[in-house]
Amino acid sequence: MKQHYYITGFMGSGKTTIGQALAEELSFHVIDTDQWIEEQEKQPISELFRTKGEPYFRKQETNALKTIAGQRLIITTGGGIVAKEENRQLMKEKGKIIYLKCDIEEILKRLEDDATRPLLQGKDKAKIEQLFLTRKAYYEDADIIIDTTGRPVTDIVDELKLVIDL
């Protein structure tokens, strides 16, 4: 039995919220790769993007996947972590991947006033949709796919509890 569950999905799909709720329900530990990177780098992701660039950040995501270890872990990931083949392989080797699928229209509504995401800054709706589409096939190559569109957290967690093997 694999002890790690990696929660993936586009920004705004509910990864952090669902990961925390599921971890609490299952008595797992939850680690967010973005928070882990911020702690290691001692600066927010937005600042890291600004000072060191996206390629540096993407290397730190891979480092996080290689380094984070433990028993009974739920690891919530940044939306772009799946774009790198090495990251997808690491997650598959170390655990199971859960994709939180969400309609792009709902994602756009959820992210409307979010100024904390570097990849959204200065982007129009069409560019965000394009980013989503470039990652879609990677997200869908998951062990478990759950649609979060218009659903309460408790329903999503209940469905996940039925499909993950403990």
N, C-alpha and C positions, 0 to 999 in steps of 0.2 A: 504494500500500500504506500502510495506517495503521500508525503506529509505536507507538501507545499501546494497551495492553490494560488495561481497568479490571476489577478483580475485585470483584464484589458478592456479597451474600448476607447472611443473618441472622447476628447475633452467634453465634459458636461453629461456624460452617459450615466454617472452615478457611482463610479468606481470607489471613491473614498467613502462615501456614505454607506454603500452596500457592504463594502469590505469591513467597515467597523461594526455594522449591525450583525453581519454573519459571524465575525470573530467572537463577538459577545455571546451570541446564541450558541455557538459550538465550543466555547471555552478555548479558542485558539488565540494566538498572539497575532497582531496585525502590524505590518511594517509597510509604510508608503515609500516607494523608491525616491520620489521627489523630496520628501522630508529627510530621508536618509542622506541624500546628496547635499541638501542644505546644511545638515549637521556636519558632514565631512568637510564641506567647503567654507563653512561659517559665513554664508551669505545666501540671500534668497535666489531662487531660480532666475527671476527676472534680471537680477544684477549679474548673475553668472553669464546669462545670454549676452548682456550688454558688454561685459568686460572681457570675457574669454570666448564668446561665440557659441553657436549651436553645435558645431562638430565636437568641441571640448565637452559640452554637456552630454552629448550622445555617448562619448567614451565613458563618462561617469555613470551613465545608466548601465552600460555593460559591466563595469566594475561593481556596481551595486548587485547585479544579478549573480556575479561570481562570488561575491563576498557574503551576502546575507544568507545565514544558515540558522538552523534550529529545528525544533520539533513543533508540529502542529501550527504551521504558519500560513497566514493569508497575506499575500504580498500584493498591494495595490500599486499599479504602475502608471507612468505617464502615458499620455495618449499616443506618443510617437515611438514608444519602445519597440513596437512590433515591426517597424520599418527596416530594422537591421536583422539580417538572417541569423547572425551569431546570437542575438538576443532571443529570437524565437526558438533556436535549438537549445539554448541554456534552460529556458523555461520548460520545454518539453522533457528534457533529461532530468530535471530536478523536481518536476511536479506536474500538475494538470493546469491547463489554461481555461479560464472562464471568460467568455466574451460577453460584455453587457452591451447588447445591441439597442440602439435608440434611433428613431427617425430623425433625419437631419433637421426637419422643421422644429421639432421639440428641442433639439440641441441648441439651435440658434436662439430660441426663446430663453432657454436656461442661461446662455452665455451673453445675452444682450448687454448687460451692464457690468460684465466681469473685466476689470482692467488688470488682473493679475497674471494673465496668460500671454507670454511674449509672442507666441505665434499668431495671436489674434490682433495684435496692435497694427492699426492701419489697414486691415484687410476688409474687403467687402464680402458680402454674402456669397458671391460666386467663387471667390478664392477659398473661402472656408469649405464650401461644398466640394471643390476640387481636391483640397487636402484630405477631406473625408474619403472621397472616392479612391484616391491613390493608396489609402491604407486599408480599405474595406476587405479585400481578399486576404490580407494578413490577419485581420481580426477574425475573419470567418474560419480560419484554419485553427480552430480552438477545439478543445475536448468537450466543452459545454457552452451552449449559446442560450442566453436568456434575454428576452425582449423586455426592456425597462420602460418603453414608451407608455406614458400615461398611467403607470402602475405605482401603487404605494410601496414603500420600502419593505413593509412586513410581508406583502404578497411575494415579492421577489426573493426575500430570504427564505420564506417557506418553500418556494419552488426549488431553490438551490439545495436546501436540506434534503429534499427528496432525491436529487440526482447526483450528489457527491457521495463518494464511498468513504465511509469512516471506519 
